């Protein structure tokens, strides 16, 4: 039977690219968590191709939304109806699953966020995009160095019997401290637990300082699967942490929910170009504008010798040209 009224959400990040399809009630029909691998276009096409294989012609996509650091790129490729930042997307998804949420903790592969919600509205937030010690990629690196699957990392921390303090203000110092603790005979379990506590301290110092972290508290992002980090947060906050069912794709879920909200009140047709984009070829190139002293470096998205979009110009000259005149051939 053909499913009517479905919506697509895509969250393109530096580590993962996530796709979600929801029905008209906001229920998730399918979710994908894919590695970006430094090739976001390839990841987007791969995800769309998987969804096409799963659903075939059995669904109608009535709206699409994009979010994440690669949201503009995803917008150009899939033809989205709404483009939103990560803060908004994560907040919308969290409130859908935990309607009375007041604090949202989010730790991804390359950044981390805190979002404070009061009366259903985001009133404060903070992001860390600089320090690697407060992100999932640092945990991945240490798990690889210790030759422990990242999926088992949290379980080791829960087996710890002795508190070991690891320097957590800097990824370089933290790794050096871990090596020192290994050389002095501390157990792997205690060191991993100390690392989890160090990441939580880093998060609290960089993002939560001076903020009221009221319950209910929701923890989302890929790192929410790490039981050691969850336990460390609960000890630090002296509160129960809620892990939502779709913790790993909340950005994409939020984008899909916002697309649904926008499109079900509109009479016009979706911009989504369809699942056939997995068969098209896309290229990215750069150009430098010499029309003024800014010397802006522009990013161009090209498909079939047609420039789909350009961005990176401070004055808006090139991006406005594409918006006003549509897709242009490479000769222009």
VOSE-485798 format. One record per residue (C-alpha): residue number from 1; residue in one letter; x, z, y. Coordinates in steps of 0.1 Angstrom, whole numbers, m for minus. Layout:
// VOSE-485798
{NUM,'A',{X,Z,Y}};
...
This chain:
// VOSE-485798
{1,'X',{0,0,0}};
{2,'X',{13,m9,34}};
{3,'X',{21,22,56}};
{4,'X',{7,18,91}};
{5,'X',{21,33,122}};
{6,'X',{57,41,114}};
{7,'X',{85,49,138}};
{8,'X',{123,46,136}};
{9,'X',{149,69,151}};
{10,'X',{187,63,151}};
{11,'X',{214,88,161}};
{12,'X',{248,72,165}};
{13,'X',{276,97,167}};
{14,'X',{314,95,163}};
{15,'X',{313,109,128}};
{16,'X',{278,101,114}};
{17,'X',{251,76,120}};
{18,'X',{217,89,111}};
{19,'X',{184,70,106}};
{20,'X',{149,84,102}};
{21,'X',{116,68,96}};
{22,'X',{84,88,103}};
{23,'X',{47,82,98}};
{24,'X',{21,85,125}};
{25,'X',{18,122,119}};
{26,'X',{55,128,124}};
{27,'X',{63,133,87}};
{28,'X',{97,120,76}};
{29,'X',{93,92,51}};
{30,'X',{130,84,47}};
{31,'X',{163,97,62}};
{32,'X',{198,84,60}};
{33,'X',{231,102,68}};
{34,'X',{259,77,70}};
{35,'X',{295,79,80}};
{36,'X',{302,60,112}};
{37,'X',{338,54,102}};
{38,'X',{348,42,136}};
{39,'X',{325,12,132}};
{40,'X',{291,21,147}};
{41,'X',{277,m15,145}};
{42,'X',{286,m17,108}};
{43,'X',{270,17,102}};
{44,'X',{238,7,121}};
{45,'X',{235,m26,101}};
{46,'X',{242,m8,68}};
{47,'X',{215,18,76}};
{48,'X',{189,m8,85}};
{49,'X',{197,m28,54}};
{50,'X',{192,3,32}};
{51,'X',{158,9,49}};
{52,'X',{148,m27,44}};
{53,'X',{157,m24,6}};
{54,'X',{137,8,3}};
{55,'X',{105,m3,22}};
{56,'X',{106,m41,20}};
{57,'X',{75,m53,38}};
{58,'X',{55,m22,31}};
{59,'X',{58,m6,66}};
{60,'X',{51,m16,102}};
{61,'X',{76,m2,127}};
{62,'X',{55,4,159}};
{63,'X',{83,20,179}};
{64,'X',{120,28,178}};
{65,'X',{142,53,196}};
{66,'X',{180,58,199}};
{67,'X',{202,87,207}};
{68,'X',{237,100,203}};
{69,'X',{270,89,220}};
{70,'X',{263,53,207}};
{71,'X',{227,52,218}};
{72,'X',{231,23,242}};
{73,'X',{249,2,216}};
{74,'X',{221,10,191}};
{75,'X',{195,1,217}};
{76,'X',{210,m33,222}};
{77,'X',{212,m41,185}};
{78,'X',{179,m28,172}};
{79,'X',{158,m33,203}};
{80,'X',{146,3,209}};
{81,'X',{116,14,230}};
{82,'X',{132,47,242}};
{83,'X',{168,58,247}};
{84,'X',{174,96,251}};
{85,'X',{204,119,252}};
{86,'X',{213,143,224}};
{87,'X',{201,174,241}};
{88,'X',{165,161,245}};
{89,'X',{164,146,210}};
{90,'X',{176,178,193}};
{91,'X',{152,200,213}};
{92,'X',{122,178,205}};
{93,'X',{130,178,168}};
{94,'X',{136,216,167}};
{95,'X',{103,223,184}};
{96,'X',{85,201,159}};
{97,'X',{98,221,129}};
{98,'X',{100,255,146}};
{99,'X',{74,254,174}};
{100,'X',{84,288,189}};
{101,'X',{122,281,189}};
{102,'X',{141,297,218}};
{103,'X',{177,290,209}};
{104,'X',{192,259,193}};
{105,'X',{227,260,179}};
{106,'X',{241,225,171}};
{107,'X',{275,217,157}};
{108,'X',{284,181,148}};
{109,'X',{315,164,137}};
{110,'X',{331,159,172}};
{111,'X',{311,181,195}};
{112,'X',{289,211,197}};
{113,'X',{259,221,218}};
{114,'X',{237,251,227}};
{115,'X',{202,245,240}};
{116,'X',{179,272,253}};
{117,'X',{142,267,253}};
{118,'X',{116,287,272}};
{119,'X',{79,280,271}};
{120,'X',{85,247,253}};
{121,'X',{109,234,279}};
{122,'X',{147,230,279}};
{123,'X',{159,252,307}};
{124,'X',{196,255,300}};
{125,'X',{222,239,278}};
{126,'X',{260,234,273}};
{127,'X',{281,210,254}};
{128,'X',{317,211,241}};
{129,'X',{332,176,237}};
{130,'X',{369,187,243}};
{131,'X',{380,214,219}};
{132,'X',{382,203,182}};
{133,'X',{384,239,170}};
{134,'X',{347,243,176}};
{135,'X',{336,212,156}};
{136,'X',{329,201,121}};
{137,'X',{359,177,120}};
{138,'X',{382,207,122}};
{139,'X',{366,222,91}};
{140,'X',{368,189,73}};
{141,'X',{405,187,81}};
{142,'X',{412,223,68}};
{143,'X',{392,217,37}};
{144,'X',{412,186,30}};
{145,'X',{445,204,36}};
{146,'X',{434,232,12}};
{147,'X',{422,206,m13}};
{148,'X',{387,222,m13}};
{149,'X',{355,200,m12}};
{150,'X',{339,206,22}};
{151,'X',{306,213,3}};
{152,'X',{323,243,m13}};
{153,'X',{339,256,19}};
{154,'X',{311,280,28}};
{155,'X',{309,295,m7}};
{156,'X',{346,305,m5}};
{157,'X',{339,323,28}};
{158,'X',{310,343,12}};
{159,'X',{334,356,m15}};
{160,'X',{358,371,11}};
{161,'X',{365,408,7}};
{162,'X',{389,414,35}};
{163,'X',{386,405,72}};
{164,'X',{414,381,83}};
{165,'X',{415,371,120}};
{166,'X',{424,335,127}};
{167,'X',{432,323,162}};
{168,'X',{403,301,171}};
{169,'X',{408,291,207}};
{170,'X',{428,260,198}};
{171,'X',{428,238,167}};
{172,'X',{466,235,166}};
{173,'X',{470,273,169}};
{174,'X',{443,279,143}};
{175,'X',{459,257,118}};
{176,'X',{493,273,124}};
{177,'X',{477,308,120}};
{178,'X',{461,297,87}};
{179,'X',{494,285,73}};
{180,'X',{510,318,84}};
{181,'X',{483,338,67}};
{182,'X',{487,318,35}};
{183,'X',{525,324,35}};
{184,'X',{520,362,39}};
{185,'X',{498,363,8}};
{186,'X',{462,364,21}};
{187,'X',{436,349,m3}};
{188,'X',{421,315,3}};
{189,'X',{386,332,5}};
{190,'X',{397,356,32}};
{191,'X',{414,328,52}};
{192,'X',{384,305,50}};
{193,'X',{361,333,61}};
{194,'X',{385,341,90}};
{195,'X',{383,304,100}};
{196,'X',{345,304,100}};
{197,'X',{345,335,122}};
{198,'X',{371,318,145}};
{199,'X',{349,288,149}};
{200,'X',{319,310,158}};
{201,'X',{340,329,183}};
{202,'X',{351,296,198}};
{203,'X',{315,285,201}};
{204,'X',{303,317,216}};
{205,'X',{332,318,242}};
{206,'X',{329,281,252}};
{207,'X',{291,276,251}};
{208,'X',{272,308,249}};
{209,'X',{290,330,274}};
{210,'X',{266,346,298}};
{211,'X',{236,332,281}};
{212,'X',{207,350,265}};
{213,'X',{204,338,229}};
{214,'X',{169,349,221}};
{215,'X',{152,345,187}};
{216,'X',{140,324,169}};
{217,'X',{174,308,166}};
{218,'X',{177,274,149}};
{219,'X',{210,261,136}};
{220,'X',{212,223,131}};
{221,'X',{238,196,127}};
{222,'X',{260,188,97}};
{223,'X',{279,221,99}};
{224,'X',{246,240,93}};
{225,'X',{251,233,56}};
{226,'X',{282,256,57}};
{227,'X',{270,290,44}};
{228,'X',{302,307,57}};
{229,'X',{294,295,93}};
{230,'X',{258,306,90}};
{231,'X',{268,340,78}};
{232,'X',{294,343,106}};
{233,'X',{267,334,132}};
{234,'X',{243,360,118}};
{235,'X',{270,387,119}};
{236,'X',{279,377,155}};
{237,'X',{244,375,168}};
{238,'X',{229,402,146}};
{239,'X',{199,379,140}};
{240,'X',{184,357,114}};
{241,'X',{194,321,117}};
{242,'X',{169,294,107}};
{243,'X',{181,262,91}};
{244,'X',{155,235,94}};
{245,'X',{147,212,65}};
{246,'X',{162,181,82}};
{247,'X',{191,200,99}};
{248,'X',{215,170,94}};
{249,'X',{194,143,110}};
{250,'X',{176,162,138}};
{251,'X',{189,139,166}};
{252,'X',{174,108,148}};
{253,'X',{142,127,140}};
{254,'X',{138,137,177}};
{255,'X',{144,100,187}};
{256,'X',{117,89,163}};
{257,'X',{92,115,175}};
{258,'X',{97,105,212}};
{259,'X',{93,68,202}};
{260,'X',{60,77,185}};
{261,'X',{49,97,216}};
{262,'X',{56,68,239}};
{263,'X',{43,40,219}};
{264,'X',{10,54,207}};
{265,'X',{m1,57,243}};
{266,'X',{10,22,252}};
{267,'X',{m7,m11,247}};
{268,'X',{25,m33,246}};
{269,'X',{44,m43,215}};
{270,'X',{75,m26,203}};
{271,'X',{109,m40,212}};
{272,'X',{122,m34,177}};
{273,'X',{136,m67,165}};
{274,'X',{130,m61,128}};
{275,'X',{150,m53,97}};
{276,'X',{166,m88,97}};
{277,'X',{193,m75,121}};
{278,'X',{213,m66,90}};
{279,'X',{218,m103,85}};
{280,'X',{231,m110,120}};
{281,'X',{267,m109,131}};
{282,'X',{276,m87,161}};
{283,'X',{308,m86,180}};
{284,'X',{322,m63,207}};
{285,'X',{346,m75,233}};
{286,'X',{359,m63,267}};
{287,'X',{364,m79,301}};
{288,'X',{378,m66,333}};
{289,'X',{359,m73,366}};
{290,'X',{382,m81,395}};
{291,'X',{355,m84,422}};
{292,'X',{365,m51,438}};
{293,'X',{392,m24,436}};
{294,'X',{373,m5,409}};
{295,'X',{386,m29,383}};
{296,'X',{358,m19,359}};
{297,'X',{363,m25,322}};
{298,'X',{331,m39,307}};
{299,'X',{319,m38,272}};
{300,'X',{301,m69,259}};
{301,'X',{279,m71,228}};
{302,'X',{278,m106,215}};
{303,'X',{256,m122,187}};
{304,'X',{256,m159,178}};
{305,'X',{276,m167,209}};
{306,'X',{251,m150,232}};
{307,'X',{259,m120,253}};
{308,'X',{232,m94,245}};
{309,'X',{243,m68,270}};
{310,'X',{272,m55,291}};
{311,'X',{279,m21,305}};
{312,'X',{307,m1,321}};
{313,'X',{304,m15,356}};
{314,'X',{300,12,383}};
{315,'X',{281,m9,407}};
{316,'X',{256,m23,381}};
{317,'X',{264,m59,389}};
{318,'X',{269,m71,353}};
{319,'X',{244,m48,335}};
{320,'X',{217,m56,361}};
{321,'X',{224,m94,355}};
{322,'X',{217,m90,318}};
{323,'X',{185,m70,325}};
{324,'X',{172,m94,351}};
{325,'X',{180,m126,333}};
{326,'X',{179,m117,297}};
{327,'X',{204,m128,271}};
{328,'X',{230,m152,284}};
{329,'X',{254,m177,267}};
{330,'X',{291,m171,267}};
{331,'X',{294,m199,291}};
{332,'X',{279,m178,319}};
